[in-house]
Amino acid sequence: VSYPQPLHFALMLMKHKSRRHSFIPFRHS
């Protein structure tokens, strides 16, 4: 995994919490 451990975990968590949404809040930026 080329992604940092904390970042990878955050991304997974975001995706898991965003399963109910059709978009990823992380892209809100």
Secondary structure as GFF3:
##gff-version 3
##sequence-region A 1 29
A	DSSP	alpha_helix	5	17	.	.	.	ID=ss1
A	DSSP	three_ten_helix	25	28	.	.	.	ID=ss2
###
